[in-house]
Amino acid sequence: PPSVPPPPGPPARGSLSLHRAYLRSPLGLLRLGQLALGAAFWVTVAAHKYEGAAHFALFAAVLVWLLTLALFGLSLLGRWELVPWLGSRWLLTNLVHDLALGVGLYAAATGIMGHKARQRSYCNLPGYSQHCLYGAYLSASICGGITACLYLFSGLYCLSRRCRDQRDII
């Protein structure tokens, strides 16, 4: 009887190397900016006394930052195919992450921190002797707003690639 060849095995995993083209691409550069400004946002909030809705802002910033770090790491190593179901839809995964999570959660966090800064604007007066959180909240709000814009730009970049029927992130 004719022998049936064995099914193909898993793809060979070579040594890990950096995907340098991704680092030089617009998406790679935007991811670096998102990680830097996102870290500045949540470190600024976490380093100061916070209460109320700032807990949500901190949670949202850290969640999106960790997911962005995972996307960046997998893309940088070129290993997104290892992610079940999402790896074959990597451009769409990045698009949804950027527009839904990145822009949505950072816009909400920025609004919360801007509202808290406005509530504390009285302590920015000369001669006010108590500890003032106005500067920290305002700094976090500015970092969050810029980060939300970076997520919007990367989402639009992914959307434009998707509309041109390109399936890769670079």
Order of alpha helices (4+ residues) and beta strands (2+ residues): alpha-alpha-alpha-alpha-alpha-alpha
